[in-house]
Structures are given as C-alpha cells and as structure tokens.
C-alpha cells in the first residue's frame, strides 16, 4: 500500500497524523501516575501507530527483498539503538551511584539489547520495533495470498488470543496478538480512509469519533498497551483506541498540510527511539538536582517540557539523518545484497 500511496502522490495528512501521534507519545512520557490526561493519551498513542503501519504495509516485493528491507530498516536500527541504550544504562548507573556491575547484571543488560527478556534496558519505546517486525513477517504471505478473508481470520484469532495472553515474552511476542488487531484494521481500512479524505464527511466523522472516544475512554478507565492493561473491558479497549485513531486521522485530513507536523511525522521512528532518555531520566534528574522534580505533576509543565523535547528532537533528527543513517535504515548493508 505504501507504494500505491506514493504512486498517486504523497498523502501529507498521514505524515501530519503521525506528527501529532508522536507528540502524544512524547507528552505521555512526561505524565505521571494515572492522571486523566495520561489515561486518555495512553489509550490510543501506540495502537494508532500500529493501525498506520497496517495501512502502509508493503508486501508486493518478493520475500528476499521484503526480508532485506525489514533487516535494514528495522532490525539493524533496533540493534544499534539497543547498544546505545545499553551504554546509557551503564553510564546512568554510575551517574546515579548504582555501581552494581556483576556478571548477572551485565548479562541482563546485554540480553535486553536483543529483547531476549522482553524489555529494553532504559528505552521503553523500543519494544514497538520487534513487535512490528513480527507483525509484518506473520502477515506477509496471508496478505500476498489474494484471499481477503485470510488476514481477517488471523486478526480474529489474535483478538481471541490477546484476551488470554498476559506475558510479554522474548521479543515482546506476548504483545503481538493485540498489536495484530490494530495492524489488520489498518490493512482493511486504508481504502475507506482514502475515500473519506476525498469526501465531505471528514468533519462529521471527526466530531463523532472524537465524542465516541471521549465516552469510551471515560468508561473503560486506565489502559496501557505496553503494560498489557486493557482497562475495564477488553473489547471496549479496542473500540476506544480505534475511535481515537479515526479522530486523529480525520483531524489530520482537516489540517491537510503542515510543514512542522509533516517533518515530525516523517521522522517519527527516530523520535520514538530517542526521546525517552530525555523524558524519563535526564530531565527529571536535572529537576531533582534543583529540588524541582514535583513540578512535573502539573499538566502545563508536562506540556512545556514535552514541547522542549520536540524542539531538541529537531537537532537529533538532523544529526541522525546526516551522520548516523544506519539508525534510520538509509544505509546500504552490502552483506545483505550478497545473502539476499
């Protein structure tokens, strides 16, 4: 679908939506406890990206090329970010006075680079990448089969399995079922979304979906995909996240073009993989040194610091794109050309 969208023209509203979505993820990592703001943001911020990934899922190329793209654009960056995160973890232990560097501790740090234990060392959002890799590998042949019901059957099976699975597991396999539901919705809804964008129903759909999201999230309570917490009702959790996703896509259609949001949207993966150390470790630590850590309990302050991080991300993005292309997948790995 990604090639199909690009062949017509680049649909800027998708980048705008991703730009808003990645800001939501940055903001949520400044929120505290189970505040109402955190409740609403966590209910959809990651599911939104799985839906969009399903919309843009490209499976037309032969498997060796498909696999090479996954390795180059997702697995290699994941490993690189994992190594960076492990180095940060070791440095942070020194900074905070925790010098427990026994064999077991170091083994755990190294294992988390590959998500063997299911979690990242100190960069939580990295879990999104191995799950997305697994989703694409699972759905490659069903999507290519030409049988439109095939991916739907897998989605229904995963919806059922997700109700019973409550462990993260190596490479976050335990979160594949719930993520697959959103991914499948994205695959099946892409044509509807494109038709909606060119209709006169965008505003009514936005208002209806936003209202539905507000009501459903209020009813379902606190939920969080990363923690496999689905709130009061498992099905309502999906309806909440999907209504918010539709609201976000439609508001992006209304905005249509915005250079700032498009910039952040096209670089959303870089932001997802680099902002967490700032949001959860460095900024709170600096505020702690100044005995001001409690100010992060106020929403205006959370918004202020999240916007500050987004400004810092501009520099990070430019640095990564120009000097560290391996982190974006825009670096030719010659051995893959020989093997695949």
C-alpha positions as CSV (number, residue, x, y, z in Angstrom):
1,X,0.0,0.0,0.0
2,X,2.9,2.3,0.7
3,X,4.0,2.2,-3.0
4,X,0.3,2.7,-4.0
5,X,0.0,5.8,-2.0
6,X,3.3,7.2,-3.2
7,X,2.5,6.4,-6.9
8,X,-0.6,8.8,-6.7
9,X,1.0,11.4,-4.6
10,X,2.3,11.5,-1.0
11,X,-0.7,11.8,1.3
12,X,0.5,14.5,3.6
13,X,-2.3,14.0,6.1
14,X,-0.7,10.7,7.1
15,X,2.5,12.4,8.0
16,X,0.5,15.1,9.8
17,X,-1.3,12.5,11.8
18,X,2.0,10.7,12.6
19,X,3.4,14.1,13.7
20,X,0.6,14.6,16.1
21,X,0.8,11.0,17.2
22,X,4.5,11.1,18.0
23,X,4.0,14.3,20.0
24,X,1.3,12.4,22.0
25,X,3.9,9.7,22.8
26,X,6.5,12.3,23.9
27,X,3.9,14.0,26.1
28,X,2.6,10.8,27.7
29,X,6.1,10.1,28.9
30,X,6.0,13.3,31.0
31,X,2.7,12.5,32.5
32,X,2.5,11.0,36.0
33,X,0.6,8.2,37.7
34,X,-2.9,7.6,36.4
35,X,-4.0,11.2,35.7
36,X,-6.9,11.8,33.4
37,X,-4.6,13.2,30.7
38,X,-2.4,10.1,30.9
39,X,-5.4,7.8,30.8
40,X,-6.7,9.4,27.6
41,X,-3.3,9.6,25.9
42,X,-2.2,6.0,26.7
43,X,-5.4,4.6,25.5
44,X,-4.5,5.2,21.8
45,X,-1.0,6.5,21.3
46,X,0.7,3.2,20.4
47,X,-2.3,1.5,18.8
48,X,-2.5,4.5,16.4
49,X,0.9,3.7,15.0
50,X,0.1,0.0,14.6
51,X,-3.0,1.0,12.6
52,X,-1.0,3.4,10.4
53,X,1.7,0.7,9.9
54,X,-1.1,-1.7,8.7
55,X,-2.3,1.0,6.3
56,X,1.2,1.4,4.8
57,X,2.1,-2.3,4.9
58,X,4.0,-3.1,1.7
59,X,4.1,-6.8,0.7
60,X,4.3,-6.7,-3.1
61,X,8.0,-7.4,-3.3
62,X,9.5,-10.9,-3.3
63,X,10.3,-12.3,0.1
64,X,14.1,-11.9,-0.1
65,X,13.7,-8.2,-0.9
66,X,11.0,-7.9,1.7
67,X,13.2,-9.5,4.3
68,X,16.2,-7.4,3.4
69,X,14.1,-4.2,3.9
70,X,13.0,-5.4,7.3
71,X,16.5,-6.2,8.4
72,X,17.9,-3.0,7.1
73,X,15.2,-0.6,8.1
74,X,14.1,-2.1,11.4
75,X,16.3,-4.9,12.8
76,X,19.7,-3.2,12.3
77,X,18.4,0.1,13.8
78,X,16.9,-1.8,16.7
79,X,20.2,-3.4,17.5
80,X,22.0,-0.1,17.1
81,X,19.6,1.7,19.4
82,X,19.8,-1.3,21.8
83,X,23.6,-0.9,22.0
84,X,23.2,2.8,22.6
85,X,20.7,2.1,25.3
86,X,22.9,-0.4,27.0
87,X,25.8,2.1,27.1
88,X,23.3,4.7,28.5
89,X,22.2,2.2,31.1
90,X,25.8,1.6,32.3
91,X,26.6,5.3,32.4
92,X,23.4,6.1,34.2
93,X,24.3,3.6,36.9
94,X,27.5,5.5,37.5
95,X,25.7,8.9,37.4
96,X,23.1,7.7,40.0
97,X,25.6,5.9,42.2
98,X,24.4,2.4,41.3
99,X,27.7,0.5,40.6
100,X,26.3,-3.0,40.6
101,X,28.1,-4.4,37.6
102,X,28.3,-8.1,38.4
103,X,28.2,-10.7,35.7
104,X,24.5,-11.2,36.1
105,X,23.7,-7.5,35.8
106,X,25.9,-7.2,32.7
107,X,24.3,-10.3,31.2
108,X,20.8,-8.8,31.7
109,X,21.9,-5.5,30.1
110,X,23.3,-7.3,27.1
111,X,20.3,-9.6,26.8
112,X,18.0,-6.7,26.7
113,X,19.8,-5.3,23.6
114,X,18.1,-8.2,21.7
115,X,14.9,-8.1,23.7
116,X,15.5,-11.7,24.9
117,X,14.0,-10.7,28.2
118,X,11.1,-8.8,26.6
119,X,12.1,-5.4,27.7
120,X,14.6,-2.7,26.9
121,X,17.2,-1.5,29.4
122,X,16.1,2.1,29.8
123,X,14.5,2.9,26.5
124,X,10.9,1.6,26.8
125,X,9.5,2.6,23.4
126,X,12.0,0.3,21.6
127,X,9.6,-2.6,22.1
128,X,7.5,-1.2,19.2
129,X,10.1,-2.3,16.6
130,X,10.3,-6.1,17.3
131,X,6.6,-6.3,17.5
132,X,6.2,-4.5,14.2
133,X,8.8,-6.9,12.7
134,X,6.9,-9.9,13.9
135,X,3.6,-8.5,12.6
136,X,5.0,-7.9,9.1
137,X,6.6,-11.3,8.9
138,X,3.4,-13.1,10.0
139,X,1.2,-11.1,7.6
140,X,3.4,-11.2,4.6
141,X,2.1,-14.4,3.0
142,X,-1.5,-14.0,4.1
143,X,-1.5,-10.5,2.5
144,X,0.0,-11.9,-0.7
145,X,-2.3,-14.8,-0.9
146,X,-5.0,-12.8,-2.7
147,X,-7.6,-14.1,-0.2
148,X,-9.1,-11.1,1.5
149,X,-10.5,-13.2,4.3
150,X,-7.2,-14.7,5.2
151,X,-5.7,-11.7,7.2
152,X,-9.1,-11.2,8.8
153,X,-9.1,-14.7,10.2
154,X,-5.6,-14.2,11.6
155,X,-6.8,-10.9,13.2
156,X,-9.8,-12.6,14.8
157,X,-7.6,-15.4,16.1
158,X,-5.2,-12.8,17.5
159,X,-8.0,-10.9,19.1
160,X,-9.1,-14.0,20.9
161,X,-5.5,-14.9,21.9
162,X,-4.8,-11.5,23.2
163,X,-7.5,-11.9,25.8
164,X,-5.7,-14.9,27.4
165,X,-2.1,-13.8,26.9
166,X,-0.7,-11.8,29.8
167,X,3.1,-12.1,29.4
168,X,5.5,-10.1,27.3
169,X,7.9,-12.9,26.4
170,X,11.1,-12.7,24.3
171,X,11.0,-10.1,21.6
172,X,7.6,-9.0,23.1
173,X,5.8,-11.9,21.4
174,X,3.1,-11.6,24.0
175,X,2.0,-8.2,22.6
176,X,1.8,-9.4,19.1
177,X,-1.9,-10.5,19.4
178,X,-3.3,-7.2,20.4
179,X,-1.0,-5.3,18.1
180,X,-2.1,-7.6,15.2
181,X,-5.7,-6.5,15.7
182,X,-4.8,-2.9,15.1
183,X,-2.4,-3.8,12.2
184,X,-5.2,-5.7,10.5
185,X,-7.7,-2.9,11.0
186,X,-5.1,-0.6,9.2
187,X,-4.8,-3.1,6.3
188,X,-8.5,-3.3,5.8
189,X,-9.4,0.3,6.4
190,X,-6.9,2.0,4.1
191,X,-9.3,2.3,1.2
192,X,-12.0,3.6,3.4
193,X,-9.7,6.2,4.9
194,X,-8.6,7.4,1.4
195,X,-12.2,7.7,0.2
196,X,-13.1,9.5,3.4
197,X,-10.3,12.0,2.8
198,X,-11.8,13.0,-0.5
199,X,-15.4,13.3,0.7
200,X,-17.3,16.0,2.5
201,X,-17.8,13.8,5.6
202,X,-14.5,14.4,7.3
203,X,-15.7,16.9,9.9
204,X,-18.8,14.9,10.9
205,X,-16.7,11.8,11.2
206,X,-14.1,13.6,13.3
207,X,-16.7,15.0,15.7
208,X,-18.5,11.6,16.0
209,X,-15.3,9.6,16.5
210,X,-13.9,12.2,19.0
211,X,-17.1,12.1,21.0
212,X,-17.2,8.3,21.0
213,X,-13.5,8.2,22.1
214,X,-14.2,10.6,25.0
215,X,-17.1,8.5,26.2
216,X,-15.5,5.1,25.8
217,X,-12.2,6.1,27.4
218,X,-14.0,7.6,30.4
219,X,-16.0,4.3,30.8
220,X,-13.0,1.9,30.2
221,X,-10.7,3.7,32.7
222,X,-6.9,3.5,32.6
223,X,-5.4,1.3,29.9
224,X,-1.9,0.9,28.5
225,X,-0.8,-1.3,25.6
226,X,2.8,-1.5,26.8
227,X,1.7,-2.9,30.2
228,X,-0.9,-5.1,28.6
229,X,-3.6,-3.3,30.7
230,X,-6.8,-3.2,28.8
231,X,-9.0,-1.4,31.3
232,X,-12.4,-2.5,32.4
233,X,-13.4,-4.2,29.2
234,X,-11.2,-5.9,26.6
235,X,-13.4,-5.1,23.6
236,X,-14.1,-1.6,24.7
237,X,-10.3,-1.1,24.8
238,X,-10.1,-1.7,21.1
239,X,-13.1,0.4,20.3
240,X,-11.6,3.3,22.4
241,X,-8.2,3.1,20.6
242,X,-9.8,2.8,17.1
243,X,-12.2,5.7,17.7
244,X,-9.3,7.9,18.8
245,X,-7.2,6.8,15.8
246,X,-10.1,7.7,13.4
247,X,-10.4,11.1,15.1
248,X,-6.7,11.7,14.8
249,X,-6.6,10.7,11.1
250,X,-9.6,12.9,10.3
251,X,-8.3,16.0,12.2
252,X,-5.1,15.5,10.1
253,X,-7.2,15.5,7.0
254,X,-8.7,18.8,8.1
255,X,-5.3,20.2,8.7
256,X,-4.0,18.5,5.5
257,X,-0.7,20.3,5.2
258,X,1.6,21.5,8.0
259,X,5.4,21.5,7.4
260,X,6.2,21.2,11.1
261,X,3.9,18.2,11.7
262,X,5.0,16.6,8.4
263,X,8.6,16.9,9.4
264,X,7.9,15.2,12.8
265,X,5.7,12.6,11.1
266,X,8.3,11.5,8.6
267,X,10.8,11.2,11.3
268,X,8.5,9.7,13.9
269,X,10.5,6.5,14.4
270,X,13.7,8.4,15.2
271,X,11.7,10.5,17.8
272,X,10.2,7.3,19.2
273,X,13.6,5.7,19.7
274,X,15.5,8.8,21.0
275,X,13.2,10.9,23.3
276,X,12.7,8.5,26.2
277,X,16.1,9.0,27.9
278,X,15.4,12.8,28.0
279,X,11.8,12.5,29.1
280,X,12.1,9.8,31.8
281,X,15.7,10.1,33.0
282,X,17.7,13.2,32.2
283,X,15.1,16.0,32.6
284,X,13.6,14.5,35.9
285,X,17.2,14.0,37.2
286,X,18.1,17.6,36.5
287,X,14.9,18.9,38.1
288,X,15.8,16.7,41.1
289,X,19.2,18.3,41.4
290,X,17.3,21.6,41.6
291,X,14.8,20.1,44.0
292,X,12.0,20.9,41.5
293,X,11.0,17.4,40.5
294,X,7.5,17.9,41.8
295,X,6.7,20.5,39.1
296,X,6.2,17.6,36.7
297,X,2.9,16.8,38.4
298,X,1.3,19.8,36.7
299,X,-0.1,19.5,33.2
300,X,1.1,22.8,31.9
301,X,4.7,21.9,32.9
302,X,4.4,18.5,31.3
303,X,3.3,20.2,28.1
304,X,6.1,22.7,28.3
305,X,8.8,20.1,28.7
306,X,7.3,17.8,26.0
307,X,7.4,20.8,23.6
308,X,11.0,21.4,24.7
309,X,11.9,17.8,23.9
310,X,10.2,18.1,20.5
311,X,12.5,21.1,19.8
312,X,15.6,19.1,20.8
313,X,14.4,16.3,18.5
314,X,14.9,18.6,15.5
315,X,18.6,18.6,16.2
316,X,18.6,14.9,17.0
317,X,16.8,14.1,13.7
318,X,19.3,16.3,11.7
319,X,22.2,14.6,13.4
320,X,20.8,11.1,12.8
321,X,19.8,11.7,9.2
322,X,23.2,13.2,8.2
323,X,25.7,11.4,10.4
324,X,24.0,8.1,11.6
325,X,21.9,6.9,8.6
326,X,22.2,3.3,10.0
327,X,19.7,4.3,12.7
328,X,17.1,5.2,10.0
329,X,17.7,2.2,7.7
330,X,19.0,4.5,5.0
331,X,22.4,2.8,4.9
332,X,23.3,0.1,2.4
333,X,24.4,-3.1,4.1
334,X,26.4,-4.8,1.4
335,X,26.4,-8.2,3.0
336,X,22.6,-8.3,2.7
337,X,22.9,-7.7,-1.0
338,X,25.1,-10.9,-1.2
339,X,23.0,-13.0,1.1
340,X,19.5,-11.9,-0.1
